[in-house]
Amino acid sequence: MESEPPGAQIFFDGKPKGVTPEQFDFQWYGSHKLKLRKAGYEELNVIEKLRAPLHYKVPLDFVTTVIPAKISDRQKRSYTLTPQPQGQVRESPDS
């Protein structure tokens, strides 16, 4: 996960995951709540849908379950944060 500017706190389904840029594992495909926070920028809240890759869809999923190799799935997300208007700067973001 990346942000412009970098250094935003990441909350994925309400749990802290580090600071952008960051890589982390997720447990399931589908909709997830994502929050990015950085002092001086508006908080970004989105529902991000992580879609299963083609090899996990019927009927291809049968082939991937019988192959003894691990198939990894990386999904990259990038976001641009909006600066807060003057006089509304958040000094220290909290969760």
A tleap script that builds the chain and sets N, CA, C and O, in Angstrom:
source leaprc.protein.ff14SB
mol = sequence {
  NMET GLU SER GLU PRO PRO GLY ALA GLN ILE
  PHE PHE ASP GLY LYS PRO LYS GLY VAL THR
  PRO GLU GLN PHE ASP PHE GLN TRP TYR GLY
  SER HIE LYS LEU LYS LEU ARG LYS ALA GLY
  TYR GLU GLU LEU ASN VAL ILE GLU LYS LEU
  ARG ALA PRO LEU HIE TYR LYS VAL PRO LEU
  ASP PHE VAL THR THR VAL ILE PRO ALA LYS
  ILE SER ASP ARG GLN LYS ARG SER TYR THR
  LEU THR PRO GLN PRO GLN GLY GLN VAL ARG
  GLU SER PRO ASP CSER
}
set mol.1.N position { 0.843 -1.162 0.000 }
set mol.1.CA position { 0.000 0.000 0.000 }
set mol.1.C position { 0.892 1.229 0.000 }
set mol.1.O position { 1.879 1.308 0.731 }
set mol.2.N position { 0.520 2.176 -0.834 }
set mol.2.CA position { 1.289 3.419 -0.959 }
set mol.2.C position { 0.368 4.612 -0.783 }
set mol.2.O position { -0.841 4.525 -0.999 }
set mol.3.N position { 0.968 5.736 -0.384 }
set mol.3.CA position { 0.213 6.990 -0.333 }
set mol.3.C position { 1.115 8.125 -0.786 }
set mol.3.O position { 2.341 8.056 -0.698 }
set mol.4.N position { 0.469 9.160 -1.268 }
set mol.4.CA position { 1.176 10.391 -1.622 }
set mol.4.C position { 0.582 11.480 -0.754 }
set mol.4.O position { -0.587 11.814 -0.948 }
set mol.5.N position { 1.297 12.046 0.178 }
set mol.5.CA position { 2.686 11.736 0.513 }
set mol.5.C position { 2.789 10.436 1.324 }
set mol.5.O position { 1.808 9.979 1.911 }
set mol.6.N position { 3.998 9.847 1.345 }
set mol.6.CA position { 4.208 8.650 2.161 }
set mol.6.C position { 4.187 9.003 3.646 }
set mol.6.O position { 4.229 10.176 4.016 }
set mol.7.N position { 4.122 7.988 4.477 }
set mol.7.CA position { 4.174 8.193 5.925 }
set mol.7.C position { 2.812 8.231 6.595 }
set mol.7.O position { 2.710 8.647 7.749 }
set mol.8.N position { 1.757 7.805 5.899 }
set mol.8.CA position { 0.421 7.787 6.486 }
set mol.8.C position { 0.226 6.506 7.294 }
set mol.8.O position { 0.669 5.432 6.887 }
set mol.9.N position { -0.438 6.628 8.435 }
set mol.9.CA position { -0.779 5.461 9.240 }
set mol.9.C position { -1.874 4.683 8.516 }
set mol.9.O position { -2.821 5.266 7.987 }
set mol.10.N position { -1.730 3.357 8.501 }
set mol.10.CA position { -2.697 2.477 7.835 }
set mol.10.C position { -3.510 1.741 8.886 }
set mol.10.O position { -2.960 1.162 9.823 }
set mol.11.N position { -4.842 1.770 8.716 }
set mol.11.CA position { -5.749 0.970 9.527 }
set mol.11.C position { -6.567 0.134 8.559 }
set mol.11.O position { -7.277 0.676 7.713 }
set mol.12.N position { -6.470 -1.186 8.681 }
set mol.12.CA position { -7.140 -2.118 7.778 }
set mol.12.C position { -8.140 -2.905 8.607 }
set mol.12.O position { -7.754 -3.673 9.488 }
set mol.13.N position { -9.415 -2.718 8.328 }
set mol.13.CA position { -10.484 -3.303 9.139 }
set mol.13.C position { -10.318 -2.931 10.613 }
set mol.13.O position { -10.549 -3.751 11.502 }
set mol.14.N position { -9.913 -1.677 10.858 }
set mol.14.CA position { -9.786 -1.154 12.212 }
set mol.14.C position { -8.491 -1.486 12.919 }
set mol.14.O position { -8.263 -1.018 14.035 }
set mol.15.N position { -7.633 -2.285 12.296 }
set mol.15.CA position { -6.380 -2.689 12.940 }
set mol.15.C position { -5.197 -1.961 12.319 }
set mol.15.O position { -5.113 -1.866 11.095 }
set mol.16.N position { -4.274 -1.441 13.141 }
set mol.16.CA position { -3.094 -0.771 12.590 }
set mol.16.C position { -2.219 -1.750 11.816 }
set mol.16.O position { -1.979 -2.874 12.257 }
set mol.17.N position { -1.746 -1.303 10.651 }
set mol.17.CA position { -0.921 -2.160 9.791 }
set mol.17.C position { 0.420 -1.541 9.450 }
set mol.17.O position { 1.170 -2.101 8.650 }
set mol.18.N position { 0.739 -0.397 10.039 }
set mol.18.CA position { 2.027 0.233 9.748 }
set mol.18.C position { 1.838 1.587 9.099 }
set mol.18.O position { 0.794 2.226 9.230 }
set mol.19.N position { 2.872 2.005 8.399 }
set mol.19.CA position { 2.930 3.321 7.769 }
set mol.19.C position { 3.296 3.141 6.306 }
set mol.19.O position { 4.155 2.325 5.970 }
set mol.20.N position { 2.638 3.908 5.431 }
set mol.20.CA position { 2.913 3.794 3.991 }
set mol.20.C position { 4.325 4.251 3.676 }
set mol.20.O position { 4.819 5.189 4.301 }
set mol.21.N position { 4.988 3.609 2.718 }
set mol.21.CA position { 4.592 2.410 1.983 }
set mol.21.C position { 4.747 1.167 2.857 }
set mol.21.O position { 5.679 1.069 3.655 }
set mol.22.N position { 3.824 0.223 2.696 }
set mol.22.CA position { 3.808 -0.971 3.539 }
set mol.22.C position { 3.189 -2.143 2.780 }
set mol.22.O position { 2.317 -1.959 1.930 }
set mol.23.N position { 3.655 -3.347 3.103 }
set mol.23.CA position { 3.056 -4.578 2.579 }
set mol.23.C position { 2.551 -5.371 3.768 }
set mol.23.O position { 3.223 -5.459 4.796 }
set mol.24.N position { 1.360 -5.950 3.628 }
set mol.24.CA position { 0.836 -6.795 4.690 }
set mol.24.C position { -0.105 -7.827 4.097 }
set mol.24.O position { -0.631 -7.659 2.997 }
set mol.25.N position { -0.304 -8.896 4.849 }
set mol.25.CA position { -1.180 -9.984 4.421 }
set mol.25.C position { -2.623 -9.668 4.777 }
set mol.25.O position { -2.894 -8.952 5.741 }
set mol.26.N position { -3.547 -10.209 3.990 }
set mol.26.CA position { -4.961 -10.129 4.329 }
set mol.26.C position { -5.513 -11.545 4.327 }
set mol.26.O position { -4.973 -12.425 3.657 }
set mol.27.N position { -6.591 -11.767 5.077 }
set mol.27.CA position { -7.096 -13.119 5.298 }
set mol.27.C position { -8.160 -13.562 4.300 }
set mol.27.O position { -8.319 -14.762 4.074 }
set mol.28.N position { -8.889 -12.631 3.699 }
set mol.28.CA position { -9.962 -13.019 2.794 }
set mol.28.C position { -10.190 -11.938 1.735 }
set mol.28.O position { -9.845 -10.771 1.919 }
set mol.29.N position { -10.779 -12.368 0.628 }
set mol.29.CA position { -11.166 -11.442 -0.428 }
set mol.29.C position { -12.507 -10.838 -0.067 }
set mol.29.O position { -13.238 -11.379 0.762 }
set mol.30.N position { -12.826 -9.726 -0.684 }
set mol.30.CA position { -14.099 -9.065 -0.416 }
set mol.30.C position { -13.851 -7.643 0.047 }
set mol.30.O position { -12.780 -7.085 -0.191 }
set mol.31.N position { -14.837 -7.056 0.708 }
set mol.31.CA position { -14.779 -5.652 1.126 }
set mol.31.C position { -14.071 -5.502 2.467 }
set mol.31.O position { -14.282 -6.277 3.400 }
set mol.32.N position { -13.225 -4.476 2.532 }
set mol.32.CA position { -12.470 -4.169 3.746 }
set mol.32.C position { -12.506 -2.665 3.987 }
set mol.32.O position { -12.494 -1.874 3.044 }
set mol.33.N position { -12.549 -2.276 5.272 }
set mol.33.CA position { -12.502 -0.856 5.639 }
set mol.33.C position { -11.044 -0.426 5.715 }
set mol.33.O position { -10.232 -1.053 6.396 }
set mol.34.N position { -10.728 0.638 5.015 }
set mol.34.CA position { -9.367 1.163 4.996 }
set mol.34.C position { -9.380 2.611 5.452 }
set mol.34.O position { -10.203 3.411 5.007 }
set mol.35.N position { -8.449 2.939 6.353 }
set mol.35.CA position { -8.306 4.310 6.830 }
set mol.35.C position { -6.835 4.683 6.748 }
set mol.35.O position { -5.970 3.919 7.176 }
set mol.36.N position { -6.550 5.871 6.193 }
set mol.36.CA position { -5.189 6.419 6.176 }
set mol.36.C position { -5.210 7.740 6.926 }
set mol.36.O position { -6.096 8.568 6.714 }
set mol.37.N position { -4.224 7.937 7.810 }
set mol.37.CA position { -4.112 9.173 8.586 }
set mol.37.C position { -2.693 9.708 8.517 }
set mol.37.O position { -1.713 8.969 8.613 }
set mol.38.N position { -2.619 11.029 8.348 }
set mol.38.CA position { -1.324 11.707 8.383 }
set mol.38.C position { -1.575 13.123 8.854 }
set mol.38.O position { -2.500 13.782 8.379 }
set mol.39.N position { -0.761 13.599 9.786 }
set mol.39.CA position { -0.901 14.959 10.300 }
set mol.39.C position { -0.834 15.957 9.151 }
set mol.39.O position { 0.042 15.872 8.290 }
set mol.40.N position { -1.775 16.909 9.147 }
set mol.40.CA position { -1.800 17.935 8.117 }
set mol.40.C position { -2.620 17.550 6.888 }
set mol.40.O position { -2.743 18.338 5.951 }
set mol.41.N position { -3.180 16.340 6.892 }
set mol.41.CA position { -3.969 15.841 5.755 }
set mol.41.C position { -5.315 15.318 6.239 }
set mol.41.O position { -5.442 14.842 7.367 }
set mol.42.N position { -6.312 15.415 5.372 }
set mol.42.CA position { -7.614 14.872 5.702 }
set mol.42.C position { -7.527 13.360 5.809 }
set mol.42.O position { -6.816 12.703 5.048 }
set mol.43.N position { -8.266 12.824 6.769 }
set mol.43.CA position { -8.316 11.379 6.941 }
set mol.43.C position { -9.021 10.763 5.732 }
set mol.43.O position { -10.049 11.266 5.278 }
set mol.44.N position { -8.467 9.690 5.227 }
set mol.44.CA position { -9.055 8.994 4.081 }
set mol.44.C position { -9.717 7.714 4.576 }
set mol.44.O position { -9.068 6.868 5.192 }
set mol.45.N position { -11.010 7.576 4.305 }
set mol.45.CA position { -11.773 6.381 4.666 }
set mol.45.C position { -12.412 5.829 3.406 }
set mol.45.O position { -13.170 6.524 2.730 }
set mol.46.N position { -12.107 4.582 3.090 }
set mol.46.CA position { -12.684 3.941 1.909 }
set mol.46.C position { -13.030 2.490 2.231 }
set mol.46.O position { -12.469 1.882 3.143 }
set mol.47.N position { -13.962 1.960 1.459 }
set mol.47.CA position { -14.230 0.526 1.469 }
set mol.47.C position { -13.517 -0.014 0.232 }
set mol.47.O position { -13.862 0.332 -0.898 }
set mol.48.N position { -12.541 -0.846 0.456 }
set mol.48.CA position { -11.723 -1.384 -0.633 }
set mol.48.C position { -12.145 -2.821 -0.898 }
set mol.48.O position { -12.202 -3.637 0.022 }
set mol.49.N position { -12.438 -3.125 -2.145 }
set mol.49.CA position { -12.831 -4.490 -2.504 }
set mol.49.C position { -11.622 -5.213 -3.081 }
set mol.49.O position { -11.082 -4.817 -4.115 }
set mol.50.N position { -11.208 -6.268 -2.408 }
set mol.50.CA position { -10.114 -7.105 -2.885 }
set mol.50.C position { -10.736 -8.281 -3.620 }
set mol.50.O position { -11.457 -9.087 -3.032 }
set mol.51.N position { -10.455 -8.368 -4.886 }
set mol.51.CA position { -11.049 -9.407 -5.730 }
set mol.51.C position { -10.111 -10.599 -5.857 }
set mol.51.O position { -8.892 -10.457 -5.961 }
set mol.52.N position { -10.719 -11.770 -5.845 }
set mol.52.CA position { -9.946 -13.004 -6.010 }
set mol.52.C position { -9.420 -13.072 -7.442 }
set mol.52.O position { -10.139 -12.722 -8.377 }
set mol.53.N position { -8.179 -13.516 -7.627 }
set mol.53.CA position { -7.640 -13.669 -8.970 }
set mol.53.C position { -8.344 -14.805 -9.720 }
set mol.53.O position { -9.024 -15.636 -9.117 }
set mol.54.N position { -8.173 -14.825 -11.008 }
set mol.54.CA position { -8.849 -15.792 -11.871 }
set mol.54.C position { -8.603 -17.231 -11.444 }
set mol.54.O position { -9.515 -18.055 -11.511 }
set mol.55.N position { -7.391 -17.550 -11.007 }
set mol.55.CA position { -7.092 -18.939 -10.648 }
set mol.55.C position { -7.795 -19.411 -9.368 }
set mol.55.O position { -7.673 -20.579 -9.000 }
set mol.56.N position { -8.522 -18.531 -8.689 }
set mol.56.CA position { -9.319 -18.922 -7.528 }
set mol.56.C position { -10.808 -19.010 -7.841 }
set mol.56.O position { -11.618 -19.189 -6.931 }
set mol.57.N position { -11.178 -18.889 -9.105 }
set mol.57.CA position { -12.582 -18.937 -9.505 }
set mol.57.C position { -12.910 -20.275 -10.152 }
set mol.57.O position { -12.062 -20.893 -10.795 }
set mol.58.N position { -14.150 -20.711 -9.972 }
set mol.58.CA position { -14.627 -21.975 -10.550 }
set mol.58.C position { -14.590 -21.874 -12.069 }
set mol.58.O position { -15.039 -20.853 -12.590 }
set mol.59.N position { -14.104 -22.825 -12.801 }
set mol.59.CA position { -13.608 -24.145 -12.406 }
set mol.59.C position { -12.095 -24.178 -12.201 }
set mol.59.O position { -11.546 -25.222 -11.849 }
set mol.60.N position { -11.421 -23.063 -12.412 }
set mol.60.CA position { -9.962 -23.069 -12.271 }
set mol.60.C position { -9.501 -23.337 -10.843 }
set mol.60.O position { -8.383 -23.810 -10.641 }
set mol.61.N position { -10.332 -23.046 -9.854 }
set mol.61.CA position { -9.923 -23.266 -8.470 }
set mol.61.C position { -9.633 -24.740 -8.182 }
set mol.61.O position { -8.846 -25.050 -7.287 }
set mol.62.N position { -10.259 -25.645 -8.926 }
set mol.62.CA position { -9.982 -27.072 -8.736 }
set mol.62.C position { -8.520 -27.378 -9.047 }
set mol.62.O position { -7.872 -28.136 -8.324 }
set mol.63.N position { -8.010 -26.795 -10.109 }
set mol.63.CA position { -6.613 -27.030 -10.501 }
set mol.63.C position { -5.665 -26.483 -9.445 }
set mol.63.O position { -4.685 -27.142 -9.097 }
set mol.64.N position { -5.935 -25.303 -8.935 }
set mol.64.CA position { -5.025 -24.699 -7.957 }
set mol.64.C position { -5.054 -25.415 -6.613 }
set mol.64.O position { -4.093 -25.324 -5.849 }
set mol.65.N position { -6.135 -26.125 -6.310 }
set mol.65.CA position { -6.171 -26.857 -5.041 }
set mol.65.C position { -5.393 -28.166 -5.104 }
set mol.65.O position { -4.950 -28.660 -4.067 }
set mol.66.N position { -5.216 -28.736 -6.285 }
set mol.66.CA position { -4.480 -30.002 -6.392 }
set mol.66.C position { -2.995 -29.799 -6.689 }
set mol.66.O position { -2.209 -30.735 -6.545 }
set mol.67.N position { -2.602 -28.605 -7.098 }
set mol.67.CA position { -1.188 -28.312 -7.342 }
set mol.67.C position { -0.509 -28.075 -5.992 }
set mol.67.O position { -0.998 -27.269 -5.200 }
set mol.68.N position { 0.600 -28.753 -5.712 }
set mol.68.CA position { 1.249 -28.612 -4.406 }
set mol.68.C position { 2.039 -27.311 -4.234 }
set mol.68.O position { 2.679 -27.124 -3.199 }
set mol.69.N position { 2.012 -26.432 -5.196 }
set mol.69.CA position { 2.765 -25.176 -5.088 }
set mol.69.C position { 1.891 -24.079 -4.483 }
set mol.69.O position { 0.672 -24.071 -4.652 }
set mol.70.N position { 2.537 -23.159 -3.777 }
set mol.70.CA position { 1.815 -22.020 -3.211 }
set mol.70.C position { 1.755 -20.916 -4.266 }
set mol.70.O position { 2.770 -20.541 -4.851 }
set mol.71.N position { 0.563 -20.413 -4.493 }
set mol.71.CA position { 0.380 -19.315 -5.445 }
set mol.71.C position { 0.084 -18.055 -4.637 }
set mol.71.O position { -0.920 -17.991 -3.928 }
set mol.72.N position { 0.950 -17.063 -4.743 }
set mol.72.CA position { 0.730 -15.838 -3.975 }
set mol.72.C position { -0.058 -14.829 -4.803 }
set mol.72.O position { -0.039 -14.853 -6.034 }
set mol.73.N position { -0.737 -13.962 -4.106 }
set mol.73.CA position { -1.537 -12.917 -4.734 }
set mol.73.C position { -1.178 -11.595 -4.083 }
set mol.73.O position { -1.376 -11.412 -2.882 }
set mol.74.N position { -0.655 -10.685 -4.869 }
set mol.74.CA position { -0.315 -9.356 -4.371 }
set mol.74.C position { -1.212 -8.344 -5.055 }
set mol.74.O position { -1.329 -8.324 -6.280 }
set mol.75.N position { -1.835 -7.513 -4.260 }
set mol.75.CA position { -2.707 -6.483 -4.795 }
set mol.75.C position { -2.183 -5.135 -4.307 }
set mol.75.O position { -2.122 -4.877 -3.105 }
set mol.76.N position { -1.813 -4.292 -5.246 }
set mol.76.CA position { -1.222 -2.993 -4.921 }
set mol.76.C position { -2.319 -1.929 -4.908 }
set mol.76.O position { -3.181 -1.896 -5.787 }
set mol.77.N position { -2.271 -1.069 -3.904 }
set mol.77.CA position { -3.204 0.044 -3.803 }
set mol.77.C position { -2.410 1.319 -3.552 }
set mol.77.O position { -1.459 1.333 -2.771 }
set mol.78.N position { -2.819 2.395 -4.231 }
set mol.78.CA position { -2.175 3.708 -4.060 }
set mol.78.C position { -3.247 4.758 -3.826 }
set mol.78.O position { -4.306 4.723 -4.454 }
set mol.79.N position { -2.974 5.695 -2.923 }
set mol.79.CA position { -3.927 6.738 -2.574 }
set mol.79.C position { -3.221 8.080 -2.490 }
set mol.79.O position { -2.043 8.151 -2.140 }
set mol.80.N position { -3.944 9.139 -2.812 }
set mol.80.CA position { -3.432 10.501 -2.677 }
set mol.80.C position { -4.208 11.196 -1.568 }
set mol.80.O position { -5.434 11.299 -1.627 }
set mol.81.N position { -3.492 11.671 -0.559 }
set mol.81.CA position { -4.118 12.360 0.562 }
set mol.81.C position { -4.313 13.836 0.232 }
set mol.81.O position { -3.509 14.435 -0.482 }
set mol.82.N position { -5.397 14.416 0.764 }
set mol.82.CA position { -5.730 15.820 0.528 }
set mol.82.C position { -5.272 16.649 1.724 }
set mol.82.O position { -5.605 16.317 2.861 }
set mol.83.N position { -4.505 17.733 1.489 }
set mol.83.CA position { -4.087 18.580 2.611 }
set mol.83.C position { -5.305 19.170 3.326 }
set mol.83.O position { -6.302 19.509 2.687 }
set mol.84.N position { -5.219 19.290 4.652 }
set mol.84.CA position { -6.290 19.914 5.413 }
set mol.84.C position { -6.267 21.417 5.178 }
set mol.84.O position { -5.201 22.000 4.983 }
set mol.85.N position { -7.446 22.051 5.195 }
set mol.85.CA position { -7.481 23.513 5.072 }
set mol.85.C position { -6.744 24.168 6.236 }
set mol.85.O position { -6.646 23.587 7.317 }
set mol.86.N position { -6.228 25.370 6.018 }
set mol.86.CA position { -5.517 26.105 7.073 }
set mol.86.C position { -6.397 26.242 8.302 }
set mol.86.O position { -7.602 26.466 8.183 }
set mol.87.N position { -5.801 26.109 9.489 }
set mol.87.CA position { -6.523 26.256 10.742 }
set mol.87.C position { -7.175 24.975 11.208 }
set mol.87.O position { -7.761 24.954 12.291 }
set mol.88.N position { -7.097 23.894 10.429 }
set mol.88.CA position { -7.717 22.633 10.822 }
set mol.88.C position { -6.678 21.502 10.856 }
set mol.88.O position { -7.034 20.334 10.698 }
set mol.89.N position { -5.431 21.831 11.057 }
set mol.89.CA position { -4.358 20.829 11.002 }
set mol.89.C position { -4.406 19.956 12.252 }
set mol.89.O position { -4.440 20.461 13.374 }
set mol.90.N position { -4.409 18.661 12.047 }
set mol.90.CA position { -4.370 17.687 13.141 }
set mol.90.C position { -2.913 17.501 13.526 }
set mol.90.O position { -2.082 17.157 12.685 }
set mol.91.N position { -2.605 17.729 14.790 }
set mol.91.CA position { -1.219 17.651 15.252 }
set mol.91.C position { -0.727 16.204 15.363 }
set mol.91.O position { 0.311 15.853 14.802 }
set mol.92.N position { -1.476 15.369 16.088 }
set mol.92.CA position { -1.024 13.989 16.232 }
set mol.92.C position { -2.215 13.074 16.039 }
set mol.92.O position { -3.126 13.057 16.867 }
set mol.93.N position { -2.219 12.308 14.948 }
set mol.93.CA position { -3.341 11.416 14.681 }
set mol.93.C position { -3.412 10.301 15.707 }
set mol.93.O position { -2.391 9.752 16.120 }
set mol.94.N position { -4.625 9.975 16.111 }
set mol.94.CA position { -4.806 8.835 16.998 }
set mol.94.C position { -5.774 7.867 16.354 }
set mol.94.O position { -6.527 8.233 15.452 }
set mol.95.N position { -5.751 6.631 16.821 }
set mol.95.CA position { -6.579 5.601 16.184 }
set mol.95.C position { -7.954 5.644 16.663 }
set mol.95.O position { -8.784 4.845 16.230 }
savepdb mol mol.pdb
quit
